[in-house]
């Protein structure tokens, strides 16, 4: 029977059928999906086929996985050439960010947006903690909002502690499957607690995202929204390593650059020092945001020249 993966612990998976029954599942054999090398063959959000294992009917085996509409992946903490699939079959992603305590860097925001563009997942940026922002932070927010909205992204300002902007986010989540992401401490779990007041915050905290120097693997978890739709909660992200990307591809994942690529003199233009580069010319003329160009350049430097 068909089921949806709600939670993973690495070897066991929690799956829910269309009629709402929940099963603890494990994998039968090895899944090879879309030719990608992943540290987790089954991810939260996957649609799978399961078969019952025992007479009690609470344990099942995952025997097949249905084709994914999309997914978001990051670099595996164990092998930089492998994916770790964060979640699949998404309608959108919501990035929680803050301009103070802690400050989310624009570089991190742009890497997240590139990851979403790579896998065709629409992204929304939510700047939280408006209650502690002074003139300096509000000026920065206004500038970032103008920049990202010009590019085509939705940008919101919220204060979850003051209940400001909650209804706006709820409306965006309604009847959709949404991935919630962000650094630890930006208010993502606080927002989930507002939606699910009956759940303790600690119930939703999952040990912390695997980062540099860490050897544990953590997984996402999906929840049904009381007002319709689903959210997939991810542990606080420390970094977002991009995988399976070539230098020539990167500018395709910057929407403002994508519209100019065909105007460059050379097909393989990296928009750095090449003559006749439309992207660099537009940036120098102030038609494209210099801050985004700097992010592009920094990401470009992290991409290896040789394919593995």
N, C-alpha and C positions, 0 to 999 in steps of 0.2 A: 504494500500500500504506500501511497505517496505521503511524505512528511516534510516538515521544514525544520532545519537545524537552528536551535535557539541558544545552545551553549556547548562549549567544548572544553575538555580538561586535558586534551592531548591524546588519550587513549579511549576515553568514553565521550559520548555525545548525547545531548538531550534533544530529542526530536518531538515535534507536535504534529499530529495528523490534522486533516481538514476538519474533522469533527471534534477537535479539541483534546484528544487523548495524548498523554505525554509518555514517552518511552525512553529508557536508557539504552543507548545503542553502541555497538562497536562495528568496526569495519571488517568486511570480508575481503581478504586479499589486498592487493595494491592497486590504487587508482592512478591512472595516468591521464591527466586532463589537459587538453589543448596544447600538449607538448611543452608545458611549463614545468620547471623544477621547483616544487614548493615544499617547504618544511611541514606544512599541514595540508594533506590531501582534501580534507573536508573542512569548510569554514562556516561560520555563523551566517545565515541567510541562504545557504545552499538548499535546493530542493532535491530530495533523495527518495529512493525506493527502499523500503524496509520490509523485512520478514521476521515474524515472531520466532523467538528462540525457545521459550518455555511455556508450560501449561498455564502458569499464572498470568501470562500475557503482558508483563511489564518490562521485559528485556527483548530487544530486537537486534537484528543484524542489518547493516547498511549494505545492500547488494548492488546499488547503482546510483549514479548521480546524474541529474538532468543538466542540460546545457545552461551555463550561466549567462545572464543578460549582460552583466558586467561584474567587476570586482575592484577593490582597492588593495594594493599590495605595498609592502615596504621591504627593505633589505633585511634579510635574516640576521639576527645578532650573532649567529654561529658561522655563517658562510656568506660573504658579501656578494657572491654570485647566485645566491638562491633567494627566492621569494618567501615572504611570510604573508599569506593572504589575510588581511584584516577582516574583511567581510565581503559578501557578494550580493548580487541582485538588488542593488540600491536605486532608489529614486533620486536621492540627493544626499549631500553631506553637509553637516553644520560644524564649522570650526569655531570653538569658543576661544577668544583671545582677550588679553588685557593690556592696558597701556601703563599699568602701575601695579606693583605688589602681586604677582611678578609681572614684568614687562615682557610681552611676546614680541620677539624680533620680527621685522618685516621679512627677513630672510626665511624664517621658519614658515610664515604665512605663505610666501611665494612657493616654497618647496611643496607645501601641502596642496596648493592650487594646481601645481604642475602634476602631482600624483593623480589628482581628480581629473584633470584634462586628459591625461594618458589613458584613463580607463572610462572616459565618457560619463563621468558622474558630476552633475551640476553641483556647484559649491556655494554656500552662504557663509558669510563671516559675521559672527556676533561678538561685538566688543562689550564685555561685561565690566562690572564694578564702576559704573558711572557715578555712583554715590561718593566715591573718593577722588574723582577727577577735579583738578583745579584748571585755571585758564590754560596752562601749558598743555595738559593732556587733552583738553577739549579742542584746542587749536590743532593738535596732532590728529585727533579723531576726524575733525572736519576735513583735513587735508587727505587723510587716507580714505575716507568715505568718498570724497570727490574723485580720487584717483581710481579706486576699484570699481565704482559705479560707472565711470566713463568707459572702463574696459568691458563692463557687462555683468559684474558680480553684484549680488544683493548684500548690503552692509547694514547691520542693525546696532543700536546702542541700547544696552539694558543695565538694570541694576536688580539682580535677582533677589538680593537681600531686602530691597524696598518694593519688590514685586512690580517693578517697572519693565514693560516690554515682554512680560511672560505670555500674555494673550496673543501678541504678534507672532511669537515663536510657535505657540500652539497651533495657530492658524496655518503656518507654513508646514507643520508636521502632519496635519490632518489627512488621514487616508493615504499616507505615503510611508515607505520604508526609508528611514533616515539614519545615517551614520553620524554619531556625535563624537567629536575628537577635540583635543587640546592638551596643552601642558597641564601637569598637576597644579592645582591651586587657582585655576581660572574661573571656577564656579560651575563646571559641567555637572558634577555630582550633586551640587546644591540645586541645580535646575531639575535634575531627575527627582530629587527628593520633594520638590514642590509638586511635581506631577503625580508622584506616588508617595503621599504623606504617610501611608501606613508602613512604608519600608524604612528601616534604619539606614542612614547614610553608609554605615560600615558594610552593610549587606552588598552595596554596589561597588565598594572599593576592592579592586583585584590587584593586590600585591605590588603594583607598579610596572610600567612598561619596560620591557627588556632594553637596556641601553648599553653603552660602552662599559666593559668591565663586569657585566652581569651575565650570568649563565642560565638563569631561569627563563622559561617561555610563558607568556601570559596570553590570554585569549579574550575575545569580545563576548558580550552576552546580549541577547535580544529580549525586549519586553513589548507586550501588547499595550498600546495606549488606551486609556479608558474612554477617550473621545474619538477613537478610530485611527488606525495606522500602527506603525511599529517603530521603535527606536533601537539602535544597536549601540550599546555603550562600550567604549574602549578605555582601557586603563590610560593614565596620563602619559602622553607621548613625550619622550625626552628628545628624540631626533627622528627624522624621517629619511632614511636612506633610499634613494631611487635605484631601481634595478631595470635591466633590459632597455636601456636608452642609449642612443648614439648621439654624438655631438651635433650632427646635422639635423637630428629630429627635435632638439630641445626648443628651438624657436617656434615650432608648430604648436607647442603647449603654452605659449604666451599669446593670448587672443589678439592683442594689439599689434604683435609682430606678424602674426599669421596672415593678416590682410595685406602686408607689404612684401612678403617673401618673393613673390613672383616678379616684383619690380627690381630685385637685385640683379646686378650684371652677371654674376656667376650662380649656377644652380646649387653648388655646394657651399654657398656663402655662410660663414659662421658669424658674420656681423661684428667682426673685431677690427681687422686692419685691411680688409679687402676693398679695392677701388670699386666705385659704383654701387655701394651698399645702401639700399633704400632705408633699411631699419636704422642704421647708424646716423644717416643724414636726417631722418625724421626726429631722432632723439636729440641731436645737436641743435635742431631748429625749435626744440621745445614742444613738438607735436606728440611725442611719446614721453612718458614719465621717466626721468633719469634714474629714479630710485628702482624702478622695475628693471631697467637695463643693467644696473649694477647687480641686482639679484640674479639676472640671467647670466652675467659674466662669472659670478661666483659659483653658480651651479655648474656652468660649463667647465670650469677648472677642476671640478671633482669627478668628471666623467672620464673614464679611461679611454685611451685612443684605440687600443687593441680589443677586439671582441674576444670573449672567452669561448 
